[in-house]
Amino acid sequence: MAEPRAVAEEIERYVKLPRGDAERFSGYAVMALPFQSGHLLALRRWPSSSVGPGYTSIWHRTPEGSWTLYADTSPVRSCSRYFSNAAERSVETPIDLAWEDDRTLRVKMGGDIGFEWQLTLTLTPVTRVLNAMSSLVPGPLWRQKWFLTPMGRMAGPMLGAGRIRLHGLVPNGQSFIANPRRMWTISDSNASLSGQDFGPIGPLPDQAHLADFWLPQRGIFAVADVFLEPYDAQRHVLPGAAAQEIRVVSA
């Protein structure tokens, strides 16, 4: 199996959106990475998006439960389009991703944000089994909720990641379907924000979730496609419609 860096570089060059009428994203992600201090991070790198240019997003949850969504494109074209109703801030800012070796990724946001994050990926016997199983699943099954429900229920305990849901509703009201096709676990990481070190990785006392989207209790890096319900002004919320701070940070 190819190393994560090679997989990510191939995605950057060749990824295409799956077909469909949904709002679609394709790329790779850190589904979540919790820290023993109570901080939680997530990463989305979608080189291909049906709602705008490809983008990178970082999610940060404080130990007190406050969420900030960072992205290098506007909130209405990034993850805030679906999750801003549960966040205090959406911040548009440059985000730098760099592979230091085949399994080590470094993430940085400069300026007054001062964010540094390094993570090391590993392939475990469990992820090998799940990846082999995923490769055998016919494409149409990945869009069927009756199939995704038991997949999520099986994967969570197998990975030691708590609850995983592969479909449901996001905070802004849209329905989602998530298709993680290949996975690695995160064996080591360090992160800091404005000089504050997050400390060692480890599960939170209570698993975090944003509406029906549960953040795994173990660091997981995945190659994935995501499908979300098209925006409907009568039923869904866009960033800025609620009491949320939105700001732009220049490079």
C-alpha positions in Angstrom: 0.0 0.0 0.0 1.3 3.5 -0.9 2.6 5.8 1.8 0.3 8.6 3.0 2.4 11.3 1.4 2.4 9.6 -2.0 -1.4 9.1 -1.7 -1.9 12.8 -0.8 0.3 14.0 -3.6 -1.6 11.8 -6.1 -4.9 13.2 -4.9 -3.6 16.8 -5.3 -2.8 16.0 -8.9 -5.6 13.8 -10.1 -8.6 13.9 -7.7 -12.0 14.3 -9.4 -15.4 14.8 -7.8 -17.8 11.9 -7.7 -20.9 12.3 -9.7 -24.2 13.4 -8.2 -26.5 16.3 -7.4 -25.2 16.7 -3.8 -22.6 19.3 -2.7 -19.5 17.1 -3.0 -15.9 17.2 -1.7 -13.0 14.8 -2.3 -9.6 14.6 -0.7 -8.1 13.7 2.6 -8.7 14.6 6.2 -7.8 14.2 9.9 -11.2 13.1 11.0 -10.3 14.3 14.5 -7.4 14.2 16.9 -8.2 14.7 20.6 -5.6 15.7 23.3 -5.6 14.8 27.0 -5.7 18.5 27.8 -9.2 18.7 26.3 -8.2 20.4 23.0 -9.4 18.7 19.8 -8.2 19.3 16.2 -9.5 18.2 12.8 -8.2 18.9 9.3 -10.0 18.9 6.0 -8.1 19.1 2.7 -10.5 19.0 -0.2 -8.6 19.8 -3.5 -11.9 19.2 -5.3 -15.2 20.9 -4.3 -18.5 21.4 -6.0 -19.2 24.7 -4.2 -16.0 26.6 -5.0 -12.3 26.2 -5.3 -10.5 23.4 -3.4 -9.6 24.4 0.1 -8.0 23.5 3.5 -9.7 23.8 6.8 -8.7 23.3 10.4 -11.2 22.8 13.2 -10.2 23.6 16.8 -12.2 22.8 19.9 -11.0 24.3 23.3 -11.3 22.3 26.5 -14.3 24.5 27.4 -16.1 23.3 24.2 -15.7 26.4 22.0 -15.2 25.8 18.3 -13.2 27.9 15.8 -13.3 26.9 12.1 -10.3 28.1 10.0 -10.2 27.9 6.2 -8.2 29.4 3.4 -11.3 30.3 1.5 -14.5 32.1 2.4 -16.9 30.6 5.1 -19.7 30.1 2.6 -17.4 27.9 0.5 -15.7 25.9 3.2 -16.6 23.8 6.3 -18.4 26.8 7.9 -21.1 26.3 5.3 -22.2 23.3 7.2 -20.8 23.6 10.8 -20.9 27.4 11.6 -24.1 27.1 13.7 -22.0 25.2 16.3 -18.9 27.4 16.2 -18.1 30.8 17.8 -15.8 31.9 15.0 -15.1 31.3 11.3 -11.6 32.6 10.3 -10.4 32.9 6.7 -6.6 32.7 6.7 -3.7 31.1 4.8 -3.0 27.5 5.8 0.3 25.7 4.9 0.6 21.9 4.6 4.0 20.3 4.1 5.0 16.6 4.2 8.3 16.2 6.1 8.6 12.5 5.2 6.3 9.7 3.9 4.2 9.7 7.1 4.8 13.0 8.8 2.6 16.1 8.0 3.2 19.6 9.3 0.4 22.2 9.4 0.9 25.9 10.0 -1.1 29.1 10.3 1.0 32.2 10.8 0.4 35.8 11.7 -1.4 36.5 14.9 -2.8 33.0 14.9 0.5 31.3 15.6 -0.6 27.7 15.0 1.8 24.8 14.6 0.8 21.1 14.2 2.9 18.1 13.4 1.4 14.6 13.1 2.8 11.1 12.4 0.7 8.5 10.7 0.9 4.7 11.0 -0.8 1.7 9.5 -2.1 -0.8 12.0 -3.5 -4.3 11.6 -7.0 -2.9 12.1 -6.6 -0.2 9.5 -5.2 -2.8 7.1 -8.3 -4.9 7.5 -10.7 -2.0 7.2 -8.8 -0.7 4.1 -9.0 -4.1 2.5 -12.7 -4.3 3.2 -13.3 -0.8 1.8 -11.6 -1.7 -1.4 -14.1 -4.5 -2.0 -17.2 -2.4 -1.5 -19.0 -1.5 -4.8 -19.3 2.2 -5.5 -23.1 2.5 -5.2 -23.1 1.0 -1.7 -21.1 4.0 -0.3 -24.2 6.1 -0.8 -26.7 3.8 0.9 -27.5 4.8 4.5 -28.6 1.2 5.4 -25.0 0.1 4.5 -23.2 3.0 6.2 -25.0 2.6 9.5 -23.5 -0.8 10.4 -20.1 0.2 8.9 -19.8 3.1 11.3 -20.9 1.0 14.2 -18.3 -1.6 13.4 -15.4 0.8 12.6 -15.7 2.8 15.8 -15.0 -0.1 18.3 -12.5 -1.7 15.9 -10.4 1.5 15.8 -10.9 2.3 19.5 -12.4 5.6 18.4 -15.8 5.7 20.1 -18.9 6.4 18.2 -18.6 7.0 14.4 -21.5 8.0 12.2 -21.2 8.1 8.4 -24.5 9.9 7.8 -26.8 12.2 9.6 -27.3 16.0 10.0 -24.7 18.7 10.4 -25.4 21.8 12.6 -26.5 24.0 9.7 -29.2 21.6 8.9 -27.9 19.7 5.8 -27.8 16.0 5.7 -24.4 14.4 5.1 -22.8 11.1 3.9 -19.1 10.5 4.6 -17.1 7.8 2.7 -13.7 7.2 4.3 -12.0 4.9 1.7 -8.5 4.5 3.2 -7.4 5.1 6.8 -4.3 5.5 8.9 -4.1 6.1 12.7 -2.1 9.0 14.2 0.6 7.6 16.4 2.2 10.8 17.6 1.4 14.5 17.4 2.3 17.9 18.9 0.4 21.1 18.5 0.4 24.6 19.8 -1.7 27.8 19.4 -0.4 31.2 20.2 2.4 29.6 22.3 0.0 27.3 24.2 1.1 23.6 23.9 -1.8 21.1 23.6 0.2 18.3 25.3 0.0 14.6 24.6 -2.8 13.1 22.5 -5.5 11.0 24.1 -9.3 10.7 24.3 -11.6 13.3 25.7 -13.6 12.6 28.9 -16.7 12.9 26.8 -16.7 12.4 23.0 -17.3 15.5 21.1 -19.9 15.8 18.3 -21.4 18.5 16.1 -25.1 17.5 15.6 -24.9 14.0 14.2 -21.2 14.3 13.2 -19.2 12.6 15.9 -15.5 13.3 16.3 -13.5 10.1 16.8 -11.8 9.6 20.2 -8.6 8.5 18.4 -6.6 10.3 15.7 -7.6 9.0 12.3 -6.3 10.2 8.9 -8.6 9.3 6.0 -8.9 9.5 2.2 -12.5 10.4 1.7 -15.4 11.7 -0.3 -18.2 13.7 1.4 -21.7 14.4 0.1 -24.0 17.1 1.6 -27.5 18.2 0.9 -27.7 21.2 -1.5 -28.4 24.5 0.3 -32.1 25.3 0.8 -32.7 28.8 2.2 -35.9 27.6 3.9 -34.2 24.8 5.9 -30.5 25.6 6.2 -28.3 28.3 7.7 -25.3 29.9 6.1 -22.3 31.5 7.9 -23.1 34.9 9.2 -26.8 34.2 9.8 -26.3 33.5 13.4 -24.4 35.3 16.2 -20.9 34.2 15.0 -17.7 36.1 14.5 -16.3 36.0 11.0 -13.0 37.5 10.2 -10.3 37.5 7.5 -6.6 37.2 8.4 -4.1 38.2 5.7 -0.8 36.3 5.1 
